[in-house]
Amino acid sequence: MNSPHFNIETIGIVGTGAMGRGIAQIAALAGLTVRLFDTNPQAIDAARSYLGDTFAKLTAKGKLNDIEGRTALERVTGAPSIESLADSDLVVEAIVENLEVKRKLFRDLEAVVSGLCILVSNTSSLSITAIAAACNDPSRVAGYHFFNPVPLMKVVEVIDGLRTNPAVGDALMDLARRMGHTPVRAKDMPGFIVNHAGRGMNTEGLRVVSEGVANFVEIDRIMREQAGFRLGPFELLDLTALDVSHPVMESIYHQFYEEPRFTPSPVTGVRLAGGLIGRKAGEGFYCYVDGKQQVPEEAPAPSALPQRVWVSRSHPEAREAVLQILAKANVTLDDGAHAAADSLLVVTPFGLDATSAAVEEGLDASRVVAVDALFPLVGAQRRTVMTTPATTREARDAGHALFASDGVPVTVIRDSTGFVAQRVVATIVNIGCDIAQQQIASPQDIDLAVTLGLGYPRGPLALGDALGAKTILTILQNIHRVLGDPRYRPSPWLARRAQLGLSLAQPDAADAPNAAGAAQ
């Protein structure tokens, strides 16, 4: 079958909210003719006025010249009716997230536009295949998921429904590049790439807080300063707002038929019901005064160092890092095979809680503290120390003082399989690996989408490679062993590559380009 050639020069946009306006802006600046339609005619005028102001501001900042700004606005016109979109080469739907409303719109559009007009939805959570099923020709229907604010979030997901002609996706990829965005290609699965991959940070952060391990502020500090993320999970939830993020969490969970990895939390449900939805409401997990986040000051660390410290030999690299901290603090090392009766006992578990680590090594749990060594301890921006339920206050404070002795802030948490950073990061990597395993997107596009769409320091696969696939696998296996919770079962993609010593970003060798030629 010959694939049609799609020449996209005129774009119709249905819906003139933030997303519709943003798409119109980048399209007009790319030289495309834009037709705006909304069921409320006043909304069309407001959108065009907004774009005029935006182009004027960009001109004032020197990002456009006068001619470019005026010309871009001239390319944007209002469409008084659906029929006015008849000459469009592409129509982008950016309306309410309701499947039946979208399906009706697509039926109406199909009756108006030409047979070579592409119809796309900007949906973030609904099935493209389900939307396309309303059309006589589902082959020209695809997903085109931009992120808010569109001009600044330079990534767009191109989603192929089950019946989408591949040439449609190809044309959308080319158009995205023309508009200055990076396109990533995904299959039609719940959450596509970004909202799917984003479950790890939020749902695991919520799981940690619901277990009473640490509070919102402490978890955010750990993920930001120890793990290197721009925002912690609760800062991110406040930014996106729970009236947006909680329904997405529930939707993806149910669309995956109650997959344990995506289990929502009653924490967000209760806060949503109470109106504590985030920054835009002035209160969420944090309070906001004049738009500024209010964060409580961190209490100073105890000053009394331990007299003597015994350090587990279970993880030699982690032990060596702890020894460097001991030496700098001039604290005596208990180097015996068995600890002296008055030594502070330091363990460095990966995936285990402090209790399990103490029991497995036959240690006196009342003197045990655990330190998270997934990220470098020496030169750290923050360290996390964990206690067992039996750890005395004296031992806890001594461990806190030791690991803060060089001025690095320390967060002390209650016992948790995988601390905080370990379990959140391992969950992020594991879900990314499952997206690759299910062939929802290529490894390259998974990492691209997550870094650009979520602002993570690395994509999940690159993050797993940087920390070590075997280490991530060990963390998940140990959490799964201790808790028995299927949400922590390792992805086959992760387990196989860890065993073989392969990069998580590496596709199967037989699927790589020129694999057959290389084998000859």
C-alpha positions as CSV (number, residue, x, y, z in Angstrom):
1,M,0.0,0.0,0.0
2,N,1.4,3.4,-0.9
3,S,1.6,5.8,2.0
4,P,0.1,9.2,1.4
5,H,2.3,12.3,1.5
6,F,1.3,14.9,4.1
7,N,2.2,18.5,3.4
8,I,1.4,20.4,6.5
9,E,1.1,24.2,6.1
10,T,-2.3,25.0,7.7
11,I,-3.2,23.9,11.2
12,G,-6.6,24.0,12.8
13,I,-6.6,24.1,16.6
14,V,-9.7,23.2,18.6
15,G,-9.6,24.6,22.1
16,T,-8.0,27.9,23.0
17,G,-6.9,27.2,26.6
18,A,-3.2,27.2,27.7
19,M,-2.3,24.2,25.5
20,G,-4.1,25.4,22.4
21,R,-2.6,28.9,22.7
22,G,0.9,27.4,23.2
23,I,0.6,25.2,20.2
24,A,-0.7,28.1,18.1
25,Q,2.3,30.2,19.2
26,I,5.0,27.8,18.1
27,A,3.2,26.9,14.9
28,A,2.8,30.6,13.9
29,L,6.4,31.3,14.7
30,A,7.4,28.3,12.5
31,G,5.6,29.9,9.5
32,L,2.4,27.9,9.6
33,T,-1.1,29.2,9.1
34,V,-3.2,28.7,12.2
35,R,-6.9,28.6,12.5
36,L,-8.3,28.8,16.1
37,F,-11.7,27.4,17.0
38,D,-13.5,27.3,20.3
39,T,-17.2,26.8,21.1
40,N,-16.9,30.1,22.9
41,P,-16.2,32.9,20.3
42,Q,-15.0,35.2,23.0
43,A,-12.3,32.6,23.9
44,I,-11.0,32.8,20.4
45,D,-10.6,36.6,20.6
46,A,-9.0,36.3,24.0
47,A,-6.5,33.7,22.7
48,R,-5.5,35.9,19.8
49,S,-5.1,38.9,22.1
50,Y,-2.9,36.8,24.4
51,L,-0.8,35.7,21.4
52,G,-0.4,39.4,20.4
53,D,0.8,40.3,23.8
54,T,3.2,37.3,23.9
55,F,4.7,38.2,20.5
56,A,5.0,41.9,21.7
57,K,6.9,40.8,24.8
58,L,9.2,38.5,22.8
59,T,9.9,41.5,20.5
60,A,10.6,43.7,23.5
61,K,13.1,41.2,24.8
62,G,14.8,41.0,21.4
63,K,13.8,37.4,20.7
64,L,11.8,38.5,17.7
65,N,12.0,41.6,15.5
66,D,9.0,43.7,14.7
67,I,8.3,42.1,11.4
68,E,8.5,38.6,12.8
69,G,6.1,39.4,15.6
70,R,3.5,41.1,13.4
71,T,3.7,38.4,10.8
72,A,3.3,35.6,13.3
73,L,0.1,37.2,14.7
74,E,-1.2,37.7,11.1
75,R,-0.9,34.0,10.6
76,V,-3.4,33.3,13.4
77,T,-7.0,33.8,12.6
78,G,-10.2,32.8,14.3
79,A,-12.5,30.1,12.9
80,P,-16.1,30.8,13.5
81,S,-17.2,27.2,13.0
82,I,-15.9,23.7,12.6
83,E,-16.6,24.0,8.9
84,S,-14.0,26.9,8.8
85,L,-11.3,24.3,9.4
86,A,-12.1,22.6,6.1
87,D,-8.8,23.6,4.4
88,S,-6.6,22.4,7.3
89,D,-3.8,20.0,6.7
90,L,-3.7,19.1,10.4
91,V,-6.3,19.6,13.2
92,V,-5.1,19.5,16.8
93,E,-7.7,18.8,19.5
94,A,-6.9,20.4,22.8
95,I,-10.2,20.3,24.7
96,V,-11.5,18.7,27.9
97,E,-10.1,15.2,28.9
98,N,-13.4,13.4,28.2
99,L,-13.3,10.4,25.8
100,E,-16.9,10.8,24.5
101,V,-16.5,14.6,23.9
102,K,-13.3,14.0,22.0
103,R,-14.9,11.2,19.9
104,K,-17.8,13.4,18.9
105,L,-15.4,16.2,17.9
106,F,-13.4,13.8,15.7
107,R,-16.5,12.5,14.0
108,D,-17.5,16.1,13.3
109,L,-14.0,17.0,12.0
110,E,-13.9,14.0,9.7
111,A,-17.1,15.2,8.0
112,V,-15.5,18.5,7.2
113,V,-11.8,18.1,6.4
114,S,-10.2,16.5,3.4
115,G,-9.1,12.9,3.2
116,L,-5.4,14.0,3.6
117,C,-6.0,16.0,6.8
118,I,-4.3,14.5,9.9
119,L,-6.4,14.6,13.1
120,V,-4.5,14.6,16.3
121,S,-5.3,14.7,20.0
122,N,-3.3,16.5,22.7
123,T,-4.6,14.1,25.3
124,S,-2.3,13.2,28.2
125,S,-4.1,10.1,29.4
126,L,-6.8,8.8,27.0
127,S,-6.3,6.1,24.4
128,I,-5.6,7.3,20.9
129,T,-7.0,4.1,19.5
130,A,-10.3,4.7,21.4
131,I,-10.6,8.2,20.1
132,A,-9.8,7.1,16.5
133,A,-12.4,4.3,16.7
134,A,-15.1,7.0,16.3
135,C,-13.7,7.9,12.8
136,N,-14.4,6.1,9.5
137,D,-10.6,6.5,8.7
138,P,-8.7,5.9,11.9
139,S,-5.4,5.6,10.0
140,R,-5.0,9.4,10.0
141,V,-5.6,9.8,13.7
142,A,-2.7,10.1,16.1
143,G,-1.6,11.6,19.4
144,Y,0.4,14.8,19.6
145,H,1.0,15.3,23.3
146,F,2.6,18.7,24.2
147,F,3.5,19.8,27.7
148,N,2.6,23.0,29.5
149,P,3.9,25.6,28.9
150,V,4.3,24.5,25.3
151,P,6.8,27.1,24.1
152,L,9.2,26.2,27.0
153,M,8.7,22.5,27.2
154,K,10.6,21.5,24.1
155,V,9.3,17.9,23.8
156,V,6.2,16.4,22.2
157,E,5.1,12.8,22.2
158,V,3.9,11.4,18.9
159,I,1.6,8.5,19.6
160,D,0.6,5.8,17.1
161,G,-2.8,4.3,17.7
162,L,-3.3,0.7,16.6
163,R,-4.6,1.8,13.2
164,T,-2.5,4.9,12.7
165,N,-0.7,5.0,9.4
166,P,3.1,5.2,10.2
167,A,3.4,8.0,7.6
168,V,1.1,10.1,9.8
169,G,3.5,9.8,12.7
170,D,6.5,10.5,10.4
171,A,4.9,13.7,9.3
172,L,4.2,14.8,12.9
173,M,7.8,14.1,13.8
174,D,9.0,16.3,11.0
175,L,6.5,19.0,11.9
176,A,7.6,19.0,15.6
177,R,11.2,19.6,14.5
178,R,10.1,22.4,12.3
179,M,8.4,24.0,15.3
180,G,11.6,23.8,17.4
181,H,10.5,20.8,19.5
182,T,12.1,17.4,20.0
183,P,9.7,14.6,19.1
184,V,9.6,11.2,20.7
185,R,7.6,8.3,19.3
186,A,5.4,6.1,21.5
187,K,2.8,3.3,21.2
188,D,-0.7,3.9,22.4
189,M,-0.4,2.8,26.1
190,P,-1.6,4.5,29.3
191,G,0.5,7.5,30.1
192,F,2.5,7.1,26.8
193,I,6.1,7.8,27.9
194,V,6.3,10.8,30.3
195,N,3.3,10.3,32.4
196,H,4.0,6.6,32.5
197,A,7.6,7.1,33.6
198,G,6.7,9.8,36.0
199,R,4.8,7.4,38.2
200,G,8.0,6.3,39.9
201,M,8.9,9.5,41.6
202,N,5.4,10.5,42.8
203,T,3.9,7.1,43.8
204,E,7.0,6.0,45.6
205,G,7.5,9.3,47.3
206,L,3.9,9.0,48.5
207,R,4.5,5.4,49.6
208,V,7.5,6.5,51.7
209,V,5.6,9.3,53.5
210,S,2.6,7.1,54.1
211,E,4.9,4.5,55.8
212,G,5.9,7.3,58.3
213,V,9.6,7.0,57.2
214,A,10.0,10.8,56.6
215,N,8.0,13.9,56.0
216,F,7.3,15.7,52.8
217,V,10.1,18.3,53.3
218,E,12.7,15.6,54.3
219,I,11.9,13.5,51.2
220,D,12.1,16.5,48.9
221,R,15.5,17.5,50.4
222,I,16.8,13.9,49.9
223,M,15.7,13.7,46.3
224,R,16.9,17.2,45.5
225,E,20.2,17.4,47.3
226,Q,21.3,13.7,47.6
227,A,19.8,12.2,44.4
228,G,20.3,15.4,42.3
229,F,16.8,16.0,41.0
230,R,15.6,19.5,40.3
231,L,12.4,19.0,42.4
232,G,11.4,16.5,45.0
233,P,8.1,14.6,44.5
234,F,6.0,16.9,46.7
235,E,7.4,20.1,45.2
236,L,6.5,18.6,41.8
237,L,3.0,17.6,42.9
238,D,2.5,21.2,44.2
239,L,3.6,22.6,40.9
240,T,1.4,20.4,38.8
241,A,-1.5,20.6,41.3
242,L,-3.4,17.6,42.7
243,D,-6.6,18.4,40.7
244,V,-4.5,17.5,37.7
245,S,-2.0,14.9,39.0
246,H,-4.3,12.8,41.3
247,P,-6.8,11.9,38.5
248,V,-3.9,11.0,36.2
249,M,-2.5,8.7,38.9
250,E,-5.9,7.0,39.3
251,S,-6.4,6.8,35.5
252,I,-3.1,5.2,34.7
253,Y,-3.5,2.8,37.7
254,H,-6.9,1.6,36.4
255,Q,-5.9,1.5,32.7
256,F,-3.1,-0.9,33.7
257,Y,-5.7,-3.0,35.5
258,E,-4.5,-2.2,39.0
259,E,-0.8,-2.7,38.4
260,P,0.9,-2.5,41.9
261,R,3.7,-0.2,40.6
262,F,1.2,2.5,39.9
263,T,-1.0,2.3,43.1
264,P,-2.2,5.8,44.0
265,S,-2.0,7.0,47.6
266,P,-4.9,8.1,49.9
267,V,-2.5,10.9,50.9
268,T,-3.3,12.8,47.7
269,G,-7.0,11.8,47.7
270,V,-7.5,13.4,51.1
271,R,-5.6,16.5,50.3
272,L,-7.5,16.9,47.0
273,A,-10.8,16.6,48.8
274,G,-9.6,19.3,51.3
275,G,-8.6,21.7,48.6
276,L,-4.9,21.5,49.4
277,I,-4.0,21.1,45.8
278,G,-0.8,23.0,45.4
279,R,0.9,26.2,44.5
280,K,-2.0,27.7,42.6
281,A,-4.3,27.4,45.6
282,G,-1.7,28.9,48.0
283,E,-1.4,25.6,49.9
284,G,-0.5,22.1,49.1
285,F,2.2,20.0,50.7
286,Y,3.8,23.4,51.3
287,C,2.3,26.8,52.1
288,Y,2.9,29.7,49.7
289,V,3.0,33.4,50.6
290,D,2.9,35.7,47.6
291,G,3.7,32.6,45.5
292,K,6.8,31.8,47.5
293,Q,7.2,28.4,49.0
294,Q,7.5,28.3,52.8
295,V,10.0,25.7,54.0
296,P,10.8,25.1,57.7
297,E,14.4,25.5,58.8
298,E,16.4,22.4,59.3
299,A,17.4,21.7,62.9
300,P,21.1,21.7,63.6
301,A,22.9,18.4,63.9
302,P,24.0,17.0,67.3
303,S,27.6,17.7,68.1
304,A,28.6,14.7,70.3
305,L,30.6,12.3,68.1
306,P,30.8,8.6,68.9
307,Q,33.9,7.4,70.7
308,R,34.4,4.4,68.4
309,V,32.7,3.1,65.3
310,W,32.5,-0.4,63.7
311,V,31.7,-0.4,60.0
312,S,30.1,-3.3,58.1
313,R,32.3,-5.1,55.5
314,S,29.3,-6.1,53.4
315,H,29.9,-3.5,50.8
316,P,33.6,-2.6,50.5
317,E,33.3,0.6,48.5
318,A,30.7,2.0,50.9
319,R,32.8,0.9,53.8
320,E,35.8,2.8,52.4
321,A,33.7,6.0,52.0
322,V,32.6,5.7,55.7
323,L,36.2,5.2,56.8
324,Q,37.2,8.4,55.0
325,I,34.5,10.3,57.0
326,L,35.7,8.7,60.2
327,A,39.3,9.7,59.5
328,K,38.3,13.3,58.8
329,A,36.3,13.4,62.0
330,N,39.2,11.8,64.0
331,V,36.9,9.1,65.3
332,T,38.4,5.8,66.3
333,L,37.7,2.8,64.0
334,D,36.7,-0.5,65.6
335,D,38.3,-2.8,63.1
336,G,37.6,-6.1,64.8
337,A,35.7,-8.8,63.1
338,H,33.2,-8.5,65.9
339,A,32.3,-5.1,67.3
340,A,33.2,-4.0,70.8
341,A,30.3,-3.6,73.2
342,D,30.4,0.2,73.2
343,S,31.0,0.8,69.4
344,L,28.4,2.6,67.2
345,L,27.5,0.1,64.5
346,V,27.3,1.4,60.9
347,V,25.7,-0.6,58.1
348,T,25.4,0.3,54.4
349,P,22.5,-1.8,53.0
350,F,21.2,-1.7,49.5
351,G,17.5,-2.3,49.4
352,L,17.4,-3.8,52.9
353,D,16.1,-1.9,55.9
354,A,18.4,-1.3,58.9
355,T,16.6,-4.0,60.9
356,S,17.2,-6.7,58.2
357,A,20.8,-5.6,57.8
358,A,21.4,-5.8,61.6
359,V,19.8,-9.2,61.9
360,E,21.6,-10.7,58.9
361,E,25.0,-9.5,60.3
362,G,24.1,-10.5,63.9
363,L,24.4,-7.0,65.3
364,D,23.0,-5.4,68.4
365,A,20.2,-3.4,66.7
366,S,20.1,-0.8,69.6
367,R,23.5,0.5,68.4
368,V,22.9,0.3,64.6
369,V,22.6,3.2,62.2
370,A,22.5,2.7,58.4
371,V,23.8,5.2,55.9
372,D,22.7,5.4,52.2
373,A,25.7,4.8,50.0
374,L,23.9,4.6,46.6
375,F,25.2,8.1,45.8
376,P,28.8,9.1,46.8
377,L,29.2,9.8,50.5
378,V,32.4,11.7,50.1
379,G,31.7,15.1,48.6
380,A,27.9,14.7,49.1
381,Q,25.5,17.5,49.2
382,R,23.3,15.6,51.7
383,R,23.4,12.2,53.4
384,T,20.7,10.0,54.8
385,V,21.0,8.1,58.0
386,M,18.4,5.4,59.1
387,T,17.7,3.8,62.4
388,T,16.1,0.5,63.4
389,P,13.1,0.5,65.8
390,A,15.5,-0.5,68.5
391,T,18.2,2.1,67.9
392,T,18.7,4.2,71.0
393,R,18.5,8.0,70.9
394,E,22.2,8.1,71.9
395,A,23.2,5.9,68.9
396,R,20.9,7.8,66.5
397,D,22.4,11.2,67.6
398,A,26.0,9.8,67.4
399,G,25.4,8.6,63.9
400,H,23.8,11.9,62.9
401,A,26.8,13.8,64.4
402,L,29.3,11.6,62.7
403,F,27.9,11.9,59.2
404,A,27.3,15.7,59.6
405,S,30.8,16.2,61.1
406,D,32.2,17.7,57.8
407,G,29.4,20.1,57.4
408,V,27.2,18.0,55.1
409,P,23.5,18.2,56.1
410,V,22.0,14.9,57.2
411,T,18.4,13.7,57.1
412,V,17.6,11.0,59.7
413,I,14.7,8.7,58.8
414,R,12.9,5.8,60.4
415,D,13.5,2.3,59.1
416,S,12.7,1.8,55.4
417,T,13.6,-0.8,52.8
418,G,15.9,1.1,50.5
419,F,16.1,4.3,52.5
420,V,14.4,7.1,50.4
421,A,16.6,7.8,47.4
422,Q,17.4,4.1,46.8
423,R,13.8,3.0,46.6
424,V,12.5,6.1,44.6
425,V,15.4,6.0,42.1
426,A,15.2,2.2,41.7
427,T,11.4,2.5,41.0
428,I,12.0,5.2,38.4
429,V,14.6,3.0,36.7
430,N,12.5,-0.1,36.9
431,I,9.4,1.6,35.3
432,G,11.6,3.0,32.6
433,C,12.9,-0.5,31.9
434,D,9.4,-1.9,31.7
435,I,8.5,0.8,29.1
436,A,11.4,-0.4,27.1
437,Q,10.5,-4.1,27.7
438,Q,7.0,-3.5,26.5
439,Q,8.4,-1.7,23.4
440,I,6.2,1.4,24.1
441,A,9.2,3.5,23.0
442,S,12.8,3.1,22.1
443,P,15.4,3.4,24.9
444,Q,16.7,6.6,23.4
445,D,13.2,8.2,23.2
446,I,12.4,7.1,26.8
447,D,15.4,8.9,28.2
448,L,14.8,11.9,25.9
449,A,11.2,12.2,26.9
450,V,11.9,12.0,30.6
451,T,14.8,14.5,30.7
452,L,12.9,17.0,28.6
453,G,9.4,16.4,29.9
454,L,10.1,15.9,33.6
455,G,13.4,17.7,34.0
456,Y,15.2,14.7,35.6
457,P,19.0,14.9,35.7
458,R,19.1,11.8,33.5
459,G,16.6,9.5,31.8
460,P,15.7,6.4,33.7
461,L,17.9,4.1,31.6
462,A,20.9,6.4,31.7
463,L,20.3,6.8,35.5
464,G,20.3,3.1,35.9
465,D,23.5,2.8,33.9
466,A,25.2,5.5,36.0
467,L,24.4,3.9,39.3
468,G,24.9,0.4,38.0
469,A,22.2,-2.0,36.7
470,K,23.4,-4.7,39.1
471,T,23.1,-2.3,42.1
472,I,19.5,-1.2,41.1
473,L,18.6,-4.9,40.6
474,T,20.0,-5.7,44.1
475,I,18.0,-2.9,45.6
476,L,14.7,-4.0,44.1
477,Q,15.3,-7.7,44.8
478,N,16.0,-6.9,48.5
479,I,13.0,-4.6,48.9
480,H,10.8,-7.3,47.2
481,R,12.3,-10.0,49.4
482,V,11.7,-8.1,52.7
483,L,8.2,-6.7,51.9
484,G,6.9,-9.3,49.4
485,D,5.2,-6.4,47.5
486,P,4.9,-7.0,43.8
487,R,5.4,-3.3,43.0
488,Y,9.2,-3.9,43.5
489,R,9.5,-7.0,41.2
490,P,12.4,-6.2,38.8
491,S,11.6,-5.7,35.1
492,P,12.9,-8.4,32.9
493,W,14.7,-5.7,30.9
494,L,16.7,-4.7,34.0
495,A,17.3,-8.2,35.3
496,R,18.7,-9.6,32.0
497,R,20.9,-6.6,31.2
498,A,22.3,-6.6,34.7
499,Q,23.1,-10.3,34.5
500,L,24.8,-9.8,31.1
501,G,26.6,-6.6,32.0
502,L,24.8,-4.7,29.2
503,S,23.7,-1.1,29.2
504,L,20.0,-0.5,30.0
505,A,19.9,1.7,27.0
506,Q,21.0,-1.1,24.7
507,P,18.3,-2.8,22.6
508,D,18.5,-6.5,21.9
509,A,21.5,-7.1,19.8
510,A,19.5,-8.8,17.1
511,D,17.3,-5.7,16.8
512,A,20.2,-3.2,16.4
513,P,20.9,-1.7,13.0
514,N,23.1,-3.9,10.7
515,A,22.9,-6.7,13.3
516,A,22.7,-9.3,10.6
517,G,25.6,-7.8,8.7
518,A,27.7,-7.6,11.8
519,A,27.1,-11.3,12.5
520,Q,28.4,-12.5,9.1
